Amino acid sequence: MTNWFDAAINWQKQLLDTQRSALEAGRHATDASAALIAAQEATRRAGEANMAAWQAWAHLWRAGPW
């Protein structure tokens, strides 16, 4: 009977270790996606700044209706 209890306890420990590993992997994925979102936001802001500069230049030279 002791072997059965030991096996059940070991199995539960393995399940907990697996769940901890899955949580850690999820944490890494969340951190990576946060960095990706920050990079995309920075790219968007840079694009908006570039567009504003081109619009100002075009307005200065009357090259467009902006």
N, CA, C and O atoms as a GROMACS GRO file, in nm:
protein
  264
    1MET      N    1   0.082  -0.119   0.000
    1MET     CA    2   0.000   0.000   0.000
    1MET      C    3   0.087   0.126   0.000
    1MET      O    4   0.050   0.226  -0.060
    2THR      N    5   0.201   0.121   0.066
    2THR     CA    6   0.290   0.236   0.072
    2THR      C    7   0.339   0.274  -0.067
    2THR      O    8   0.350   0.392  -0.099
    3ASN      N    9   0.369   0.175  -0.150
    3ASN     CA   10   0.416   0.203  -0.286
    3ASN      C   11   0.310   0.278  -0.366
    3ASN      O   12   0.342   0.366  -0.445
    4TRP      N   13   0.183   0.243  -0.344
    4TRP     CA   14   0.075   0.310  -0.415
    4TRP      C   15   0.067   0.457  -0.372
    4TRP      O   16   0.051   0.546  -0.456
    5PHE      N   17   0.077   0.482  -0.243
    5PHE     CA   18   0.075   0.620  -0.192
    5PHE      C   19   0.196   0.699  -0.243
    5PHE      O   20   0.183   0.814  -0.284
    6ASP      N   21   0.312   0.636  -0.240
    6ASP     CA   22   0.432   0.703  -0.291
    6ASP      C   23   0.416   0.737  -0.439
    6ASP      O   24   0.453   0.846  -0.483
    7ALA      N   25   0.361   0.643  -0.514
    7ALA     CA   26   0.341   0.667  -0.657
    7ALA      C   27   0.241   0.781  -0.679
    7ALA      O   28   0.262   0.865  -0.766
    8ALA      N   29   0.135   0.784  -0.600
    8ALA     CA   30   0.035   0.891  -0.614
    8ALA      C   31   0.096   1.026  -0.577
    8ALA      O   32   0.070   1.126  -0.644
    9ILE      N   33   0.175   1.031  -0.472
    9ILE     CA   34   0.239   1.156  -0.431
    9ILE      C   35   0.339   1.203  -0.537
    9ILE      O   36   0.344   1.321  -0.570
   10ASN      N   37   0.417   1.110  -0.590
   10ASN     CA   38   0.513   1.146  -0.696
   10ASN      C   39   0.440   1.197  -0.820
   10ASN      O   40   0.485   1.292  -0.884
   11TRP      N   41   0.328   1.133  -0.853
   11TRP     CA   42   0.250   1.176  -0.969
   11TRP      C   43   0.198   1.318  -0.947
   11TRP      O   44   0.202   1.399  -1.039
   12GLN      N   45   0.149   1.347  -0.829
   12GLN     CA   46   0.100   1.482  -0.799
   12GLN      C   47   0.213   1.584  -0.804
   12GLN      O   48   0.193   1.697  -0.850
   13LYS      N   49   0.331   1.546  -0.756
   13LYS     CA   50   0.446   1.636  -0.764
   13LYS      C   51   0.481   1.666  -0.910
   13LYS      O   52   0.512   1.780  -0.945
   14GLN      N   53   0.474   1.563  -0.994
   14GLN     CA   54   0.503   1.582  -1.136
   14GLN      C   55   0.399   1.675  -1.200
   14GLN      O   56   0.433   1.760  -1.282
   15LEU      N   57   0.273   1.657  -1.162
   15LEU     CA   58   0.168   1.746  -1.214
   15LEU      C   59   0.194   1.891  -1.172
   15LEU      O   60   0.181   1.982  -1.254
   16LEU      N   61   0.229   1.911  -1.047
   16LEU     CA   62   0.258   2.047  -0.999
   16LEU      C   63   0.378   2.107  -1.071
   16LEU      O   64   0.377   2.225  -1.107
   17ASP      N   65   0.482   2.026  -1.091
   17ASP     CA   66   0.600   2.075  -1.164
   17ASP      C   67   0.563   2.113  -1.307
   17ASP      O   68   0.610   2.214  -1.359
   18THR      N   69   0.479   2.032  -1.369
   18THR     CA   70   0.434   2.061  -1.506
   18THR      C   71   0.354   2.190  -1.510
   18THR      O   72   0.371   2.272  -1.600
   19GLN      N   73   0.266   2.208  -1.413
   19GLN     CA   74   0.187   2.332  -1.407
   19GLN      C   75   0.276   2.454  -1.382
   19GLN      O   76   0.254   2.559  -1.441
   20ARG      N   77   0.375   2.439  -1.297
   20ARG     CA   78   0.469   2.551  -1.274
   20ARG      C   79   0.544   2.586  -1.401
   20ARG      O   80   0.564   2.703  -1.433
   21SER      N   81   0.586   2.483  -1.474
   21SER     CA   82   0.657   2.507  -1.600
   21SER      C   83   0.567   2.577  -1.701
   21SER      O   84   0.611   2.668  -1.772
   22ALA      N   85   0.440   2.536  -1.707
   22ALA     CA   86   0.346   2.600  -1.799
   22ALA      C   87   0.323   2.746  -1.761
   22ALA      O   88   0.316   2.832  -1.848
   23LEU      N   89   0.311   2.773  -1.632
   23LEU     CA   90   0.295   2.911  -1.587
   23LEU      C   91   0.417   2.996  -1.621
   23LEU      O   92   0.404   3.111  -1.663
   24GLU      N   93   0.534   2.940  -1.602
   24GLU     CA   94   0.657   3.013  -1.633
   24GLU      C   95   0.666   3.041  -1.783
   24GLU      O   96   0.706   3.150  -1.823
   25ALA      N   97   0.630   2.943  -1.865
   25ALA     CA   98   0.631   2.964  -2.010
   25ALA      C   99   0.531   3.073  -2.048
   25ALA      O  100   0.559   3.156  -2.135
   26GLY      N  101   0.416   3.073  -1.985
   26GLY     CA  102   0.317   3.177  -2.011
   26GLY      C  103   0.368   3.314  -1.970
   26GLY      O  104   0.342   3.413  -2.038
   27ARG      N  105   0.439   3.320  -1.860
   27ARG     CA  106   0.497   3.446  -1.814
   27ARG      C  107   0.598   3.499  -1.916
   27ARG      O  108   0.601   3.618  -1.946
   28HIS      N  109   0.682   3.409  -1.968
   28HIS     CA  110   0.780   3.451  -2.069
   28HIS      C  111   0.709   3.501  -2.195
   28HIS      O  112   0.750   3.601  -2.254
   29ALA      N  113   0.604   3.431  -2.236
   29ALA     CA  114   0.530   3.472  -2.355
   29ALA      C  115   0.466   3.609  -2.334
   29ALA      O  116   0.465   3.692  -2.425
   30THR      N  117   0.412   3.632  -2.216
   30THR     CA  118   0.351   3.762  -2.185
   30THR      C  119   0.456   3.873  -2.189
   30THR      O  120   0.430   3.980  -2.243
   31ASP      N  121   0.573   3.847  -2.131
   31ASP     CA  122   0.680   3.947  -2.133
   31ASP      C  123   0.723   3.978  -2.276
   31ASP      O  124   0.745   4.094  -2.311
   32ALA      N  125   0.736   3.873  -2.357
   32ALA     CA  126   0.777   3.893  -2.496
   32ALA      C  127   0.671   3.971  -2.574
   32ALA      O  128   0.705   4.058  -2.654
   33SER      N  129   0.545   3.941  -2.551
   33SER     CA  130   0.440   4.014  -2.623
   33SER      C  131   0.433   4.160  -2.577
   33SER      O  132   0.403   4.248  -2.658
   34ALA      N  133   0.461   4.186  -2.452
   34ALA     CA  134   0.462   4.325  -2.404
   34ALA      C  135   0.573   4.404  -2.474
   34ALA      O  136   0.553   4.520  -2.511
   35ALA      N  137   0.688   4.343  -2.492
   35ALA     CA  138   0.798   4.409  -2.563
   35ALA      C  139   0.762   4.432  -2.709
   35ALA      O  140   0.794   4.537  -2.766
   36LEU      N  141   0.695   4.336  -2.771
   36LEU     CA  142   0.653   4.351  -2.910
   36LEU      C  143   0.551   4.464  -2.924
   36LEU      O  144   0.560   4.544  -3.018
   37ILE      N  145   0.457   4.471  -2.833
   37ILE     CA  146   0.357   4.579  -2.836
   37ILE      C  147   0.425   4.715  -2.820
   37ILE      O  148   0.390   4.810  -2.890
   38ALA      N  149   0.520   4.724  -2.730
   38ALA     CA  150   0.593   4.850  -2.710
   38ALA      C  151   0.668   4.890  -2.838
   38ALA      O  152   0.670   5.007  -2.874
   39ALA      N  153   0.728   4.793  -2.905
   39ALA     CA  154   0.800   4.822  -3.030
   39ALA      C  155   0.702   4.867  -3.138
   39ALA      O  156   0.733   4.959  -3.214
   40GLN      N  157   0.586   4.803  -3.146
   40GLN     CA  158   0.487   4.844  -3.246
   40GLN      C  159   0.435   4.985  -3.218
   40GLN      O  160   0.415   5.063  -3.311
   41GLU      N  161   0.414   5.018  -3.092
   41GLU     CA  162   0.370   5.153  -3.057
   41GLU      C  163   0.477   5.256  -3.093
   41GLU      O  164   0.446   5.364  -3.144
   42ALA      N  165   0.603   5.223  -3.067
   42ALA     CA  166   0.713   5.314  -3.103
   42ALA      C  167   0.719   5.334  -3.254
   42ALA      O  168   0.743   5.445  -3.302
   43THR      N  169   0.698   5.226  -3.330
   43THR     CA  170   0.697   5.235  -3.475
   43THR      C  171   0.582   5.324  -3.523
   43THR      O  172   0.599   5.405  -3.614
   44ARG      N  173   0.466   5.309  -3.461
   44ARG     CA  174   0.351   5.392  -3.497
   44ARG      C  175   0.380   5.539  -3.470
   44ARG      O  176   0.351   5.625  -3.554
   45ARG      N  177   0.436   5.568  -3.354
   45ARG     CA  178   0.467   5.708  -3.320
   45ARG      C  179   0.572   5.765  -3.416
   45ARG      O  180   0.562   5.882  -3.456
   46ALA      N  181   0.670   5.685  -3.452
   46ALA     CA  182   0.772   5.731  -3.547
   46ALA      C  183   0.709   5.759  -3.683
   46ALA      O  184   0.743   5.858  -3.748
   47GLY      N  185   0.619   5.673  -3.725
   47GLY     CA  186   0.549   5.695  -3.852
   47GLY      C  187   0.466   5.822  -3.850
   47GLY      O  188   0.464   5.897  -3.947
   48GLU      N  189   0.397   5.846  -3.740
   48GLU     CA  190   0.317   5.968  -3.727
   48GLU      C  191   0.407   6.092  -3.729
   48GLU      O  192   0.372   6.192  -3.792
   49ALA      N  193   0.520   6.086  -3.662
   49ALA     CA  194   0.613   6.199  -3.662
   49ALA      C  195   0.669   6.222  -3.802
   49ALA      O  196   0.684   6.337  -3.844
   50ASN      N  197   0.700   6.115  -3.873
   50ASN     CA  198   0.751   6.127  -4.009
   50ASN      C  199   0.646   6.190  -4.100
   50ASN      O  200   0.677   6.278  -4.181
   51MET      N  201   0.521   6.147  -4.086
   51MET     CA  202   0.413   6.203  -4.166
   51MET      C  203   0.394   6.352  -4.136
   51MET      O  204   0.373   6.432  -4.228
   52ALA      N  205   0.401   6.388  -4.009
   52ALA     CA  206   0.388   6.529  -3.972
   52ALA      C  207   0.500   6.612  -4.032
   52ALA      O  208   0.477   6.724  -4.078
   53ALA      N  209   0.621   6.559  -4.033
   53ALA     CA  210   0.734   6.631  -4.091
   53ALA      C  211   0.715   6.650  -4.241
   53ALA      O  212   0.740   6.758  -4.294
   54TRP      N  213   0.670   6.545  -4.311
   54TRP     CA  214   0.646   6.556  -4.455
   54TRP      C  215   0.532   6.653  -4.484
   54TRP      O  216   0.538   6.729  -4.582
   55GLN      N  217   0.430   6.652  -4.402
   55GLN     CA  218   0.319   6.746  -4.422
   55GLN      C  219   0.366   6.890  -4.402
   55GLN      O  220   0.327   6.979  -4.478
   56ALA      N  221   0.448   6.911  -4.301
   56ALA     CA  222   0.502   7.046  -4.278
   56ALA      C  223   0.589   7.090  -4.394
   56ALA      O  224   0.581   7.205  -4.438
   57TRP      N  225   0.671   7.000  -4.445
   57TRP     CA  226   0.757   7.032  -4.559
   57TRP      C  227   0.672   7.063  -4.682
   57TRP      O  228   0.699   7.160  -4.753
   58ALA      N  229   0.572   6.981  -4.706
   58ALA     CA  230   0.486   7.002  -4.823
   58ALA      C  231   0.408   7.133  -4.810
   58ALA      O  232   0.391   7.206  -4.908
   59HIS      N  233   0.363   7.162  -4.690
   59HIS     CA  234   0.290   7.288  -4.669
   59HIS      C  235   0.384   7.407  -4.689
   59HIS      O  236   0.344   7.509  -4.746
   60LEU      N  237   0.508   7.394  -4.644
   60LEU     CA  238   0.605   7.501  -4.661
   60LEU      C  239   0.626   7.532  -4.808
   60LEU      O  240   0.634   7.648  -4.847
   61TRP      N  241   0.636   7.428  -4.890
   61TRP     CA  242   0.661   7.445  -5.033
   61TRP      C  243   0.533   7.444  -5.115
   61TRP      O  244   0.538   7.447  -5.238
   62ARG      N  245   0.420   7.439  -5.048
   62ARG     CA  246   0.290   7.436  -5.115
   62ARG      C  247   0.281   7.323  -5.216
   62ARG      O  248   0.227   7.338  -5.326
   63ALA      N  249   0.336   7.209  -5.177
   63ALA     CA  250   0.340   7.096  -5.268
   63ALA      C  251   0.216   7.008  -5.257
   63ALA      O  252   0.201   6.912  -5.333
   64GLY      N  253   0.129   7.037  -5.164
   64GLY     CA  254   0.012   6.953  -5.150
   64GLY      C  255  -0.096   7.023  -5.070
   64GLY      O  256  -0.072   7.129  -5.012
   65PRO      N  257  -0.213   6.965  -5.067
   65PRO     CA  258  -0.326   7.027  -4.999
   65PRO      C  259  -0.327   7.005  -4.848
   65PRO      O  260  -0.426   7.037  -4.782
   66TRP      N  261  -0.220   6.950  -4.792
   66TRP     CA  262  -0.220   6.917  -4.650
   66TRP      C  263  -0.211   7.042  -4.570
   66TRP      O  264  -0.210   7.036  -4.448
   0.00000   0.00000   0.00000
